[in-house]
Amino acid sequence: MAIIKTAILQTHVYTDKFRNITQAAELLASPELQGIDLAVLPEMFCCPYENKYFPEYAEPERGDTWEKCSRLAAEYGIYLVAGSMPERDEAGNIYNTSYVFDRNGHQSGKHRKMHLFDIDVKGGQYFKESDTLTPGDQVTVFDTEFGKMGLCICYDFRFPELARLMVDEGAQVIIVPAAFNMTTGPLHWELMFRQRAVDNQVYTIGAAPARDLNAGYQSWGHSIAADPWGKVLMEMEEKPDVKVVKLDLDEVKKVREQLPLLKHRRGDIYALTTFSL
Ligand SMILES: NC(=O)CCC(=O)C(=O)O
């Protein structure tokens, strides 16, 4: 039986970068989180989600924030999906990047958001990540002692092709640091996590920042876990919160055996490979 005790941390995002890391450290030290296997932080957990902050808060890989997250993973002997943070490469490009650390604090995964969040909904949410960010171009699946997990960031998860590529690479859980907004969140957030879970027969995990009414961008919050049947195991409200969910990978196996969607695909007719538009 492979049960993964997974903590989802819906944290407040402070403008003081290091307060955000201290907050994560304090939560990981709390008695309720002892014995967990995996912890997941939100998208931009250490940087307010606004274009003006991304260049200012950006750090290279192995920078201070990376280092502190690596130490936390090693200290608590957990897998840590360190939400996401702005990463600056040597050429000066900035990415929205999620690092994964294993139980020894070694980096075991890295995903650069591939689909930049550029939307303009009349009377609703406007955002243009491409004003400051550069997109990544790699599908990310990382290894754990439990099996493979897929990783993408927020808007990435809207693209079903990406989730399917992760599943084709063996993912049984898809983890999504995310920060949906007040326009799309109410209608699409839960639906998306349930739908990707059903289509791909995986657990889906979304970790969002808590809503801050004083922030420039209002996060929908509602961090969530759905099982491979599409059932919501846990969904938070908008305030800071931490919940532990148990992911049973035998369930993935059972669902895939009893309702063999992945086997019944007609790959001879529809080739789900990367395509150009
Ligand atoms: N940070 C994001 O990518 C937000 C995505 C979002 O809100 C959406 O509707 O998609």
PDBQT file of the ligand as one rigid body, heavy atoms in Angstrom, charges set to zero:
ROOT
HETATM    1  N1  LIG A 301      -1.407  32.514 -12.080  1.00  0.00    +0.000 N 
HETATM    2  C1  LIG A 301      -2.115  32.028 -13.058  1.00  0.00    +0.000 C 
HETATM    3  O1  LIG A 301      -1.623  31.386 -13.954  1.00  0.00    +0.000 OA
HETATM    4  C2  LIG A 301      -3.582  32.312 -12.987  1.00  0.00    +0.000 C 
HETATM    5  C3  LIG A 301      -4.399  31.410 -13.881  1.00  0.00    +0.000 C 
HETATM    6  C4  LIG A 301      -5.838  31.726 -13.803  1.00  0.00    +0.000 C 
HETATM    7  O2  LIG A 301      -6.308  32.436 -12.932  1.00  0.00    +0.000 OA
HETATM    8  C5  LIG A 301      -6.704  31.146 -14.828  1.00  0.00    +0.000 C 
HETATM    9  O3  LIG A 301      -7.888  31.493 -14.849  1.00  0.00    +0.000 OA
HETATM   10  O4  LIG A 301      -6.229  30.336 -15.628  1.00  0.00    +0.000 OA
ENDROOT
TORSDOF 0
